[in-house]
Amino acid sequence: MTTFYLVRHGETQWNQEHRLQGWLDSPLTENGRAAAEKLHKQLQQIPFTAAYCSSSGRARETMDILMANRKLPIAYEDDLREIYLGKWQGQTIDDILAIHKLDYELYTNYPSQFVASHTESFGAVTERAMFTLKKIAAQHQNETILIVSHAVTIKCIINAILQRSISELWAAPYIHGTSVTVIERQGQQWLVKDIGNLQHLQ
């Protein structure tokens, strides 16, 4: 059995500004760094044997905090990045709603009806993320792995493992910054053990 701890990066400056990031980036806020420090303390007793991280700066910054005092090498994976959001990247939600109101409402409320004309599709994110997880599981059988990724990417992984349709992509709970989702790979079977846990912040 391989156990994965999937962590969303900490809060960033653009998260605070309600600005979409996608493949663009902004640094962690003071809150984001503090939350990652708290998670670092909570995860200290977990014997991770490998660490994999989205190649985005905000994920790397979070991973560096989580990996403090550990000698593990970190592998950076483009396929663990957030969904590519095309023209919306760097824009505030208000800016997007002023120009692309219908598209954005489909994206946030009716994901199965969303047509990815200038963005990546949810299906494409799912495919690349699950391919990467399977590859990691094959290399690390019976080990415990730390992964730092992003909200939509983690949601797509959960949805795929639970065999839900895209229409259920945004089902609760929300994937907050530094939340922990635990999944297991047993033989050919995937199991979701915990979703969006924020115990370290309580």
TIBA-201063 format. One record per atom (N, C-alpha, C): x, y, z. Coordinates in steps of 0.001 Angstrom, whole numbers, plus 500000, padded with zeros to 6 digits. Example, Ala and Ser with C-alpha at 12.3 -4.5 7.8 and 13.67 -1.06 7.14 Angstrom:
2
513190494310507800512300495500507800513200496700507800512850497750507080513670498940507140512900500030507870
// end
This chain:
202
500850498800500000500000500000500000500885501250500000500586502180499115501257503484499097500275504524499624500737505336500556499892506389501139500382507750500667499450508557500160499759509907499688499116510946500601499909511915501012499391513102501685499419514236500667498231514629500186498115515693499184497816517007499904498734517942499804498591519233500489498410520330499454497427521192499673497323522381498828498323523418499367498943524161498459499865525226498861499182526199499825499977526963500555499440527971501468498840529160500732498086529968501467497453531161500882498507532067500233498167532592499049499071533489498334498490534898498261499339535804497808498916537201497624497722537282496679497762536524495583496652536565494621495405535876495167495556534845496007494378534269496667493674535367497469494472536144498174493928537207499026493218538275498189493745538499496994493171539522496092492045538961495218491663537686495408490651537019494569491047537089493089492334536812492841492888536848491494493282535426491109492857534977489917493130533594489513494587533423489088495171532283489481496592532066489231496850531087488098496254529894488164496536528900487137498021528606487080498634528807485906500073528549485741500916529785486063500271530937486342501008532089486839501177531909488350501803532892488995502186532674490384502192533958491188502100533798492504502331534894493440502849534277494734503574535047495547504185534475496750503171534191497850503553533337498789502711533080499958502575534340500795501408534512501392501203535596502358501786535171503710501791536108504632502214535787505998501328534687506576500006534773506312499074533724506769499399532377506145499723532397504852500047531160504136501282530488504703502300531288504998503533530733505575503293530206506993502502530965507777502209530542509157501436529224509180500469529078508270499682527837508202500574526662507795501496526903506870502424525847506441503359525445507589503774526419508394504615526123509580503855525223510565502565525520510761501748524697511670501609523278511126501413523172509810501294521845509201502631521097509300503722521804509112505058521198509253505177520507510615504729521195511664504813520619513016503938519374513125502728519436512534501806518297512638502338517077511879503029517308510765503479516196509916504832515614510341505459516207511367506824515788511734506942514306512065505888513722512628505969512310513031505664511340511893505279511872510734504928510977509612506192510650508813506490509358508640507759508948508018507718508988506483507682510180505917507677510294504461508980509737503885508844509025502768510034508485502105510351509238500815509405510049500349509636510844499135508704512046499135509117513091498416508307514313498315508232514738496854507010515004496396506778515449495021505984516749495073506328517667494177505765519011494264505450519554492884504332520259492769504071521058491571505278521973491341505573522240490083506716523101489766506412524587489946505184524947490320504819526350490554505490526880491827505841528151491808506555528765492923505848528668494258504524528863494267503773528842495530503777527452496154503778526421495316503857525040495816505263524755496344506279525218495621507675525033496051507915525722497400507382526934497539507557527688498784506921526932499954505740526370499712505051525584500743505838524321501078506299523618500046507069522384500259508346522658501052509021523761500764510250524087501491509988524220502991508851524806503349508489524932504768508184523557505363507426522740504624507047521413505129508244520478505259509247520673504402510411519785504379511559520259505269511391521378505965512455521871506858512858520753507821514163520596508018514747519565508912514685518149508344514179517968507137514185516634506527515211516611505409515817515466505203516866515345504185516333514747502870515010514713502738514430514081501538514636514929500290514994514311499165515001515065497906513562515365497475513371516490496798512044516888496320512036516812494799511070516098494229510927516018492768509834516996492337510134517821491343509169518826490867508511518331489584507191518381489566506411517804488450505484518867487844505669519153486552504750520067485859503319519525485884503176518201485865501838517602485799501082517667487123501726518185488167501019518438489434500622519908489574500852520694488501500474522110488537498950522275488542498532523520488786497111523865488773496569523799487344495261523833487212494623523919485897495120525187485181495393525067483882495781526234483079494518527034482786494517528324483121493295529131483026493332530211481946494266530079481012494244530936479826494136532426480129493160533081479491492973534538479616492628534974481036492137534055481849491725534428483209492904534564484171494051534043483797495191534040484712495654535473484994495788535806486267496193537149486670495037538122486789493829537689486402492640538557486477491903538331487799491266539400488304490416539224489480489097538597489040488418537981489992487118537366489682486139538421489176486174539631489762485288540717489298485577541080487843486872541137487481487257541433486086486708540363485144486830539114485556486383537991484717484869538021484550484167538274485651482699538309485592482194539437484688482962540519484610482552541651483765482602541288482282483482540351481912483673540027480488483204538615480125483416537659481039483137536241480738482157535657481768481108536398482089480215536001483187479662534585483015479116534272481854478498532960481640479536531850481754480676532018481074481726530994481126482190530742482551482390531824483297482908531668484657481863531018485567480582531347485350479521530718486147479414529225485830479610528849484581479630527418484228480825526733484899481979527381484854483206526836485460482995526585486958482379527543487648482257527436489109481010526687489583479944526697488790478679526106489260478221524882488466478601524816487195478147523715486330479344523160485549480324522560486262481570522165485599481394521201484441480335520387484453480144519440483346479738520151482060479231521391482186478814522155481001479891523146480546480971523237481310482029524188480988482816523709479771482954524590478762483725524271477560485069524991477655486141524216477639487485524788477810487988525342476479487574526558476142487983527148474858489383527761474950489696528439476047491023529054476201491751528512477428491108527620478159491694527025479364491962525537479128492569524921480112492687523459480124491343522889480574490997521706480130489744521077480576489976520328481887488895520121482635488987519340483870489465517913483564489034517392482422489450516045482022490949515954481800491531516996481184492973517003480925493761517081482232493272517896483175493938517989484491493897516629485189492724515995485153492553514681485784493520513667485184493607513672483877494451512687483182495925512835483576496430514061483555497857514257483865498151514011485343497221514408486217497443514223487658497405512740488037496426512000487504496322510574487824497481509779487212497920510162486017499082509522485401500296509670486329500473510871486875501614511141487753501504510353489049500308510293489638500116509531490878500409508048490670499945507506489555500200506078489268501696505816489111502375506734488438503825506608488235504551506638489594504137507560490467504766507671491793504484506419492625503230505948492581502854504745493350503679503536492916503927503423491608504710502284491089506159502344491575506678503558491754508069503728492197508228503616493713507135503777494449507210503851495920506175502931496573506233501649496255505270500717496842505513500589498343504414500593499089504458500453500553505220501598501234505142502779500635505795503953501217504770505060501451505210506109502148504345507254502442504933508479501756504123509124500925504606510175500025503903511499500337504681512578500368504118513926500510504052514585499139502889515160498820502713515884497553502142517266497858502732518306497270502136519646497355501626520017495961500329520342495891499709520655494605498716521805494787497590521745494090496678522891493982495224522437494113494347523398494377492942523073494693492239522294493585492266522810492355491527522145491269492162520789490959493481520729490972494175519471490677493812518410491714493806518794492987493441517852494057491974517449493926491100518409493591489673518092493379489504517079492244490266517253491163490176516326490022490629514925490422491669514832491248492152513532491734491077512851492573490504513594493512489450513041494388488279512544493545487867513374492588486723513032491738486971511747490954488190511614490435488538510422489647488535509172490525489114509274491720489203508099492599487813507677493080486957508662493368485594508348493823484666507999492654485217508056491438484476507720490212483200508555490075483360509833490384482229510751490243482295511449488884481166511974488456481146512723487195481693514128487437482041514807486337482571516173486432481553517107487102480269516786486980479238517643487603479385517708489125480071516724489711480259516690491171481630517196491609482357517818490672483739518234490940483862519114492188482932520052492357483048521016493462482336520569494731481964519295494833481279518800496043482133519082497283481462519427498385482163519709499649482955518478500088484033518651500859484518519922501403485420520675500435485564521973500695486442522830499921487903522490500245488774522664499278490210522401499490490897523729499841490983524021501129491595525267501594493117525181501530493760526333501631495216526394501673495771525576502830496787524787502571497482523862503490496603522717503998495414522530503414494587521378503821495244520083503342494925519000504049495537517695503778494468516704503328494700516084502177493848515018501661494692513747501612494185512669502200494956511423502268494318510380501365495126509831500457494640508750499592495609507576499657495091506396499362495922505183499396495785504434498076496869503784497714496873502897496544497134501483497049496126500615496953496257499221497389496104498338496158497210497776495673497159497009494428496735497927493298495626497609492649495091498446491571493984499376492069493713499334493358492582500090493901493058501364494605492296502443494397492547503711495089491498503915496170491883504488497290490941504800498366491179506227498847490097506958499094490206508283499699489936508129501191490924508485502023490800508301503474490386509581504201490740510734503648490433512014504296490492513103503229489618514108503336489577515175502340489644516544503026490609517351502615490661518761503036490809518970504533491564518118505209491687518211506670492493519456507068491949520206508051492595521435508528492878521383510025493055520174510552493247520000511996494400520846512548495437521031511742496606521798512210496309523257512480495187523773511950494835525178512143493851525398513294493405524304513915492380524431514965493024524644516327
// end
